[in-house]
Amino acid sequence: MELQKTNKDVMATNFSIINGDASLKEAYGEIKMNLEGPPHLPGLIVLDNKGRYAGVLTVDDFMQELRGLYRGACDKPGKKEWMESFFNQCELVGIKKVSDIMSGKRLSIGTSDLFEKSCELILYKKLHLLAVVDENSKPIGVITRRKVLTEIASRIFK
């Protein structure tokens, strides 16, 4: 990995966005399409009402929400009636918005910042997706943990 690469050199510019006020049902549809076809990213970039970067919504964010619902439906693993209670709890998800469960709130990086800084953030904060924004906080690219792995592995396993 060249240490002097900038985020602009390595970022993906094909990414999906969603408004923070969108429903989780709509977001799930977008994430599902994302995973099945290009760009194959683990989440969406979330925008505020002014079109600025607000956060990310990832598969992990959905799974964390489901874990919370499971815990609410089942006080201990193996409980036979957990599934009905779980799906009753899941109805509550229908009223939630993307902004309610998104992660990475306001955590972004600039295009001219060194890629090394992105690697550090992704590794330290355990991120799946990091937004690259311009000077007006408009998302223009993303860096994924997959990109960090491929860049670092190419240096380690020469």
N, C-alpha and C positions, 0 to 999 in steps of 0.2 A: 504494500500500500504506500503510495506516495504521500508523504506527510503534508505536502503543500497543496493537496487537492482542496478545492472549495466545495461547498454544498451544491453550488450550481453545476459543478463538474460531474456530480454523481446522482443528483436527485432525479426522481421520476416525475415527469410532467403530466402523465396520464393518471388522474385520480378522480374520485367521485366526491361530490359535496352534498351537504344537506343542511337545511336550516334548523337551528336549535329548537324552534317551535313545532317541528314536524313530529308526527306520532311515531311511537316505536314500531308500529305495524309497517308504516311506510319505510322506516329506516331498515327494518329487517329485510324487506323486499330489495332495497338497494344493496345491502351487504351481501345478500344471497346472490344477486346478479354479479357483484364484484368478485366473489369467490369462484363462481362458475366460469366466468370469461374474463377477458382482459378488462381491467388491469391486474386481476388476481391479488388485490390488496386486502389486508386483514381488517379493514375498517374504512370509515368515511371521515372527511374533514368537515367539521361543523362550523357554520357561519352564524354570526349574529344578524340582527335585522338590518344592519348597514352593510352587510356583505364582507365584514372583517372576520378574521380567524377567531373562533371562540373555544375550540377544543377538538377532540377526536372522539369518535364512537367506534369501538372495536368489538370483535367477537367476544373478547374477554369481558368487556363491559356488560354485554348481554348475559354471559355465563354467570357473572357476579350477581346480577339481578335475579337470575333463576335460582342460584344457590340460596339467596335470601328468601325467596318464595318457598323453596323446599324446606328450609329451616322453620319457616312459619307454619308450614303444613304438617310437618313431621317432627315431633320432639325427640325421636330416636330412630336410627336406621333400622329397617326391617319391619316397621309398623305396617300392617296389612292395608289399612285404610288411607295411607298417605296420598295415593294418586288422586282420588276424588277431591280431597282437601287441597291438594296442590293445584289442580286445574281451577278450582274455585278461586284460589289466590291469584292465579294467572289472569283472571278477568280484570284484576286491578291494573295490570300492565297496560291494558288498552287505553287507559286514561293518562298514562305518563307521556312526557315529551322527551325528545332526544336530550335536551339540556338537563333533564333530571338525572340521567345516568352516565352522561359522557365523562370522559377522563381527559387528562392532558390540558385542563383549562388554562388557556393563555400561555402554555408552554410551547414555544416555537423557536425557530432559528432563522438567521438571515442567509441570503444567497452567498454573500462574500465571506461569511464565517468559514473557518477551516472545517473540513469534514471530520477531523479529529475531535472537534467539539461535539458534533452530532453523535459520533461513536460513544463518547463519554456519557452523554445524556441518555442514550438508548441503553447502554450497559448498566449505568448506575440506577436509573429510574425504572428499569425493566419495561421500556416502552416497546410497542409493536410498530408504532407509526409516529413519525415526527414531522410536523408541518414546516415547510420552508416558506417564509413570508417576505413580501417586499416592505419598503419603508412605510407603507400605509396599512400594514397588517393584512394585506390581501394575500391569500395563499397562492403560490405559484409552483409549488412542487412538494414532494414528500420524500422522506428518507425512511426506509423500513429496516427492521432488524435483519431481514434477509440480506439487504445490501451491505450492512455492517459486517455480517458473517462472511460474505463473499469477498469483500475488500480485505478484511483481516486474514482470512484463510489463505488468500493468494500470497500474502507475505509470509505467513507461518510455514506453509507447505510448498515452498518453491521447488 
